[in-house]
Amino acid sequence: MSVELSVYPLGPLQVNTCLLRDGAACAIVDPTVGVAPLVRQVLQDGAQLQCLLLTHGHGDHIAGIEEVRALVPEVPVFCPAADAHMLSDPQANLSVLVGILTQPGEPDRLLNPGDTVSVGQSLWQVLDTSGHTAGGVSYYCAQAEVAIVGDSLFAGGIGRYDLPGGSFRRLRDNVRAHLFTLPGPTRVIPGHGPETTIQVERTTNQFFLLS
């Protein structure tokens, strides 16, 4: 099995939209504004877009869903269960505050920690990294040695926890329990900014060393 991961910083907030590909099967994680050219390229390459995966329900991470649906109307949207309501409420997803008004509607599949999502032959574990939002998750593939963590963990930082549904204690504890227990070389792809590794963040991230 060979999983290909490509990261595309897109939109005004430079969301790290990720393309996962295993053979002819692929998935897009956190589709935001400007994702349409990526989808067109995927289709031109003859790949099958299996699903859209969301790490959480904030507007900048869901703003490209309608762009994708315009090209692949049947594509299912997988969303953390506790954030599902945010997809239908611009107030809850905060898109009214950042000028990217979006409400793509109800997701097709609700995800909970412990679930597994398959993309081709690759398996992605759904990890609880809530605390930035009430339902935030990360996607971890052991075979590919990579975790896509949304806005829970950044290179040298963590996600905001002062927004509705946020909790510093919950975010800190979940990152420690569900991300920092992964193998040290695991690549970490955050929702914004540069990638890092579990080992680097576990040993140098001041938010965890000082709390």
Backbone hydrogen bonds in HBPLUS format (Angstrom, degrees):
<---DONOR---> <-ACCEPTOR-->    atom                        ^
c    i                          cat <-CA-CA->   ^        H-A-AA   ^      H-
h    n   atom  resd res      DA  || num        DHA   H-A  angle D-A-AA Bond
n    s   type  num  typ     dist DA aas  dist angle  dist       angle   num
A0004-GLU N   A0021-ARG O   2.75 MM  17  5.01 174.1  1.75 157.4 158.9     1
A0021-ARG N   A0004-GLU O   2.87 MM  17  5.01 149.8  1.96 150.1 154.7     2
A0006-SER N   A0019-LEU O   3.02 MM  13  5.17 159.6  2.06 144.9 151.4     3
A0019-LEU N   A0006-SER O   2.84 MM  13  5.17 164.4  1.86 154.8 159.9     4
A0008-TYR N   A0017-THR O   2.80 MM   9  5.17 163.9  1.82 156.2 161.7     5
A0017-THR N   A0008-TYR O   3.04 MM   9  5.17 143.4  2.18 143.6 135.3     6
A0010-LEU N   A0015-VAL O   2.86 MM   5  5.28 160.1  1.90 143.1 144.6     7
A0015-VAL N   A0010-LEU O   2.85 MM   5  5.28 137.5  2.04 163.9 151.4     8
A0014-GLN N   A0011-GLY O   3.03 MM   3  5.13 164.2  2.06 110.9 114.3     9
A0017-THR N   A0015-VAL O   2.95 MM   2  5.76 121.7  2.30 111.2  94.5    10
A0016-ASN N   A0191-GLY O   2.77 MM 175  5.09 168.0  1.78 136.7 139.1    11
A0018-CYS N   A0029-VAL O   3.08 MM  11  4.97 157.4  2.13 138.3 144.1    12
A0029-VAL N   A0018-CYS O   2.81 MM  11  4.97 161.1  1.84 144.4 151.0    13
A0020-LEU N   A0027-ALA O   2.82 MM   7  5.15 171.9  1.83 160.3 162.7    14
A0027-ALA N   A0020-LEU O   2.88 MM   7  5.15 146.6  1.99 139.5 147.6    15
A0022-ASP N   A0025-ALA O   2.85 MM   3  5.36 163.2  1.88 155.6 161.4    16
A0025-ALA N   A0022-ASP O   3.20 MM   3  5.36 153.1  2.27 129.7 126.0    17
A0048-GLN N   A0024-ALA O   2.63 MM  24  5.90 167.4  1.64 172.5 175.2    18
A0026-CYS N   A0048-GLN O   2.92 MM  22  6.02 141.9  2.07 168.2 158.7    19
A0050-GLN N   A0026-CYS O   2.77 MM  24  5.85 160.1  1.80 164.8 167.5    20
A0028-ILE N   A0051-CYS O   3.27 MM  23  6.77 155.8  2.33 151.8 157.7    21
A0053-LEU N   A0028-ILE O   2.85 MM  25  6.16 160.9  1.89 147.7 154.3    22
A0030-ASP N   A0053-LEU O   2.83 MM  23  6.21 157.5  1.88 164.3 172.1    23
A0064-GLY N   A0031-PRO O   2.91 MM  33  4.71 153.1  1.99 122.2 114.1    24
A0038-LEU N   A0035-VAL O   3.02 MM   3  5.45 124.2  2.35 112.4 126.4    25
A0039-VAL N   A0035-VAL O   3.17 MM   4  6.52 155.7  2.23 153.0 160.5    26
A0040-ARG N   A0036-ALA O   2.92 MM   4  6.22 161.7  1.95 159.7 164.9    27
A0041-GLN N   A0037-PRO O   3.05 MM   4  6.24 155.1  2.11 143.0 149.1    28
A0042-VAL N   A0038-LEU O   2.99 MM   4  6.27 156.5  2.05 148.5 154.9    29
A0043-LEU N   A0039-VAL O   2.97 MM   4  6.26 160.6  2.00 154.4 158.9    30
A0044-GLN N   A0040-ARG O   2.87 MM   4  6.10 155.9  1.93 148.3 155.5    31
A0045-ASP N   A0041-GLN O   2.93 MM   4  6.12 141.8  2.08 144.2 154.2    32
A0047-ALA N   A0042-VAL O   3.17 MM   5  5.62 155.2  2.23 165.7 158.1    33
A0046-GLY N   A0043-LEU O   2.99 MM   3  5.15 156.3  2.05 104.5 111.9    34
A0052-LEU N   A0076-PRO O   2.90 MM  24  6.28 152.2  1.98 159.7 167.2    35
A0078-PHE N   A0052-LEU O   2.76 MM  26  5.97 175.5  1.77 174.2 175.2    36
A0054-LEU N   A0078-PHE O   3.03 MM  24  6.22 142.3  2.18 156.9 168.3    37
A0137-VAL N   A0055-THR O   2.88 MM  82  5.11 161.7  1.92 148.7 155.0    38
A0061-HIS N   A0058-HIS O   2.94 MM   3  5.64 146.0  2.06 120.7 130.2    39
A0059-GLY N   A0093-ASN O   2.76 MM  34  4.99 160.1  1.79 148.0 141.0    40
A0062-ILE N   A0059-GLY O   3.25 MM   3  5.27 158.9  2.29 103.1 109.5    41
A0063-ALA N   A0059-GLY O   3.02 MM   4  5.64 119.7  2.40 150.5 160.1    42
A0065-ILE N   A0062-ILE O   3.16 MM   3  5.75 171.5  2.16 123.6 125.4    43
A0067-GLU N   A0064-GLY O   3.07 MM   3  5.11 119.6  2.45  97.8 113.2    44
A0068-VAL N   A0064-GLY O   3.06 MM   4  6.40 155.8  2.12 156.3 162.4    45
A0069-ARG N   A0065-ILE O   2.92 MM   4  6.22 163.9  1.95 153.5 158.2    46
A0070-ALA N   A0066-GLU O   2.99 MM   4  6.10 142.0  2.14 140.9 149.6    47
A0071-LEU N   A0068-VAL O   2.96 MM   3  5.40 143.9  2.09 110.0 120.3    48
A0072-VAL N   A0068-VAL O   2.74 MM   4  5.92 158.3  1.79 156.6 164.2    49
A0075-VAL N   A0072-VAL O   3.10 MM   3  5.73 172.4  2.11 126.9 129.2    50
A0108-ASP N   A0077-VAL O   2.84 MM  31  5.18 142.2  1.99 136.4 148.8    51
A0109-ARG N   A0077-VAL O   3.14 MM  32  6.44 151.3  2.23 153.8 151.1    52
A0079-CYS N   A0109-ARG O   2.98 MM  30  6.39 162.7  2.01 169.1 172.4    53
A0111-LEU N   A0079-CYS O   2.81 MM  32  5.73 158.8  1.85 140.8 143.4    54
A0083-ASP N   A0080-PRO O   3.01 MM   3  5.51 151.9  2.09 115.1 123.8    55
A0081-ALA N   A0111-LEU O   2.85 MM  30  5.36 165.0  1.88 153.7 149.5    56
A0084-ALA N   A0081-ALA O   3.22 MM   3  5.26 166.7  2.24 107.9 111.8    57
A0086-MET N   A0083-ASP O   2.98 MM   3  5.56 147.6  2.09 117.1 126.3    58
A0087-LEU N   A0084-ALA O   3.18 MM   3  5.86 157.4  2.24 118.2 123.4    59
A0088-SER N   A0085-HIS O   3.22 MM   3  5.77 159.8  2.27 112.8 118.5    60
A0089-ASP N   A0086-MET O   3.35 MM   3  5.10 164.7  2.38  99.4 103.9    61
A0105-GLY N   A0087-LEU O   3.01 MM  18  5.23 163.2  2.04 131.0 126.2    62
A0093-ASN N   A0089-ASP O   2.91 MM   4  6.22 159.2  1.96 159.6 166.4    63
A0094-LEU N   A0091-GLN O   3.27 MM   3  5.08 151.3  2.36  95.7 104.0    64
A0097-LEU N   A0094-LEU O   3.04 MM   3  5.46 151.1  2.13 109.6 118.1    65
A0100-ILE N   A0095-SER O   3.31 MM   5  5.16 144.6  2.44 143.7 147.0    66
A0115-ASP N   A0112-ASN O   2.98 MM   3  5.77 158.0  2.03 149.5 151.8    67
A0114-GLY N   A0126-VAL O   2.90 MM  12  5.53 167.5  1.91 156.3 155.3    68
A0126-VAL N   A0115-ASP O   2.92 MM  11  5.31 157.7  1.97 160.3 154.7    69
A0117-VAL N   A0124-TRP O   2.84 MM   7  5.06 164.8  1.86 146.1 150.4    70
A0124-TRP N   A0117-VAL O   2.75 MM   7  5.06 156.0  1.80 152.2 160.3    71
A0119-VAL N   A0122-SER O   2.94 MM   3  5.27 157.3  1.99 144.4 151.9    72
A0122-SER N   A0119-VAL O   3.06 MM   3  5.27 147.1  2.17 134.6 129.6    73
A0125-GLN N   A0140-TYR O   2.74 MM  15  5.05 159.8  1.78 153.7 147.6    74
A0140-TYR N   A0125-GLN O   2.97 MM  15  5.05 159.3  2.02 140.0 146.7    75
A0127-LEU N   A0138-SER O   2.87 MM  11  5.05 171.5  1.88 149.4 152.3    76
A0138-SER N   A0127-LEU O   2.98 MM  11  5.05 148.3  2.08 134.2 143.3    77
A0129-THR N   A0136-GLY O   3.13 MM   7  5.48 151.0  2.22 133.2 136.7    78
A0131-GLY N   A0133-THR O   2.84 MM   2  5.10 159.6  1.88 148.3 152.4    79
A0167-SER N   A0131-GLY O   2.77 MM  36  4.73 151.9  1.84 131.8 135.1    80
A0139-TYR N   A0148-ILE O   2.93 MM   9  5.14 157.4  1.98 141.7 147.5    81
A0148-ILE N   A0139-TYR O   2.82 MM   9  5.14 162.7  1.85 149.7 153.1    82
A0141-CYS N   A0146-VAL O   3.02 MM   5  5.67 165.3  2.04 167.5 171.8    83
A0145-GLU N   A0141-CYS O   2.88 MM   4  5.86 118.1  2.27 138.4 155.6    84
A0146-VAL N   A0141-CYS O   3.33 MM   5  5.67 158.8  2.38 144.5 150.1    85
A0145-GLU N   A0142-ALA O   3.18 MM   3  4.83 139.7  2.35  90.2 101.9    86
A0187-ARG N   A0145-GLU O   2.97 MM  42  6.28 163.0  2.00 146.3 140.8    87
A0147-ALA N   A0187-ARG O   2.78 MM  40  6.09 153.6  1.85 160.3 168.4    88
A0189-ILE N   A0147-ALA O   2.85 MM  42  6.18 167.8  1.86 163.3 166.2    89
A0149-VAL N   A0189-ILE O   2.99 MM  40  6.05 150.1  2.08 139.0 148.6    90
A0152-SER N   A0149-VAL O   3.23 MM   3  5.95 166.1  2.25 139.5 143.5    91
A0191-GLY N   A0150-GLY O   2.54 MM  41  4.07 137.6  1.71 132.5 122.2    92
A0159-GLY N   A0152-SER O   3.35 MM   7  4.85 157.8  2.40 107.1 105.9    93
A0154-PHE N   A0157-GLY O   2.94 MM   3  4.75 171.5  1.95 122.4 120.8    94
A0157-GLY N   A0154-PHE O   3.19 MM   3  4.75 176.2  2.19 105.2 106.3    95
A0166-GLY N   A0163-LEU O   2.83 MM   3  5.33 151.7  1.90 150.0 150.0    96
A0171-LEU N   A0167-SER O   2.94 MM   4  6.06 164.2  1.96 151.1 155.9    97
A0172-ARG N   A0168-PHE O   2.84 MM   4  5.95 173.6  1.84 159.4 161.5    98
A0173-ASP N   A0169-ARG O   2.91 MM   4  5.98 167.9  1.92 149.5 153.5    99
A0174-ASN N   A0170-ARG O   2.93 MM   4  5.98 157.1  1.98 145.8 152.2   100
A0175-VAL N   A0171-LEU O   2.98 MM   4  6.13 162.1  2.01 153.4 158.0   101
A0176-ARG N   A0172-ARG O   3.06 MM   4  6.25 164.5  2.08 150.5 155.0   102
A0177-ALA N   A0173-ASP O   2.90 MM   4  6.03 158.2  1.95 144.7 151.2   103
A0178-HIS N   A0174-ASN O   2.79 MM   4  5.65 159.8  1.83 149.9 154.9   104
A0179-LEU N   A0175-VAL O   2.95 MM   4  4.97 148.2  2.06 126.1 133.7   105
A0180-PHE N   A0175-VAL O   2.87 MM   5  6.22 163.2  1.90 163.2 167.1   106
A0182-LEU N   A0179-LEU O   2.95 MM   3  5.49 165.6  1.97 119.4 123.4   107
A0186-THR N   A0183-PRO O   3.03 MM   3  5.67 162.6  2.06 123.5 129.1   108
A0199-GLN N   A0184-GLY O   2.88 MM  15  4.14 154.9  1.94 134.2 125.9   109
A0198-ILE N   A0186-THR O   3.06 MM  12  5.63 147.5  2.17 149.9 159.7   110
A0188-VAL N   A0196-THR O   2.81 MM   8  5.11 165.5  1.83 139.0 136.1   111
A0196-THR N   A0188-VAL O   3.03 MM   8  5.11 157.0  2.09 140.5 147.9   112
A0201-GLU N   A0197-THR O   3.16 MM   4  6.41 172.1  2.17 154.1 155.9   113
A0202-ARG N   A0198-ILE O   2.81 MM   4  5.84 160.6  1.84 156.8 163.1   114
A0203-THR N   A0199-GLN O   3.14 MM   4  6.16 145.3  2.27 143.2 150.3   115
A0204-THR N   A0200-VAL O   2.91 MM   4  5.83 133.1  2.13 146.2 157.9   116
A0205-ASN N   A0201-GLU O   3.09 MM   4  4.81 154.7  2.16 122.8 127.5   117
A0208-PHE N   A0205-ASN O   3.06 MM   3  5.84 155.4  2.12 121.0 127.4   118
A0209-LEU N   A0205-ASN O   3.19 MM   4  6.41 150.0  2.28 144.5 153.1   119
A0210-LEU N   A0206-GLN O   3.11 MM   4  5.80 148.9  2.21 139.9 144.0   120
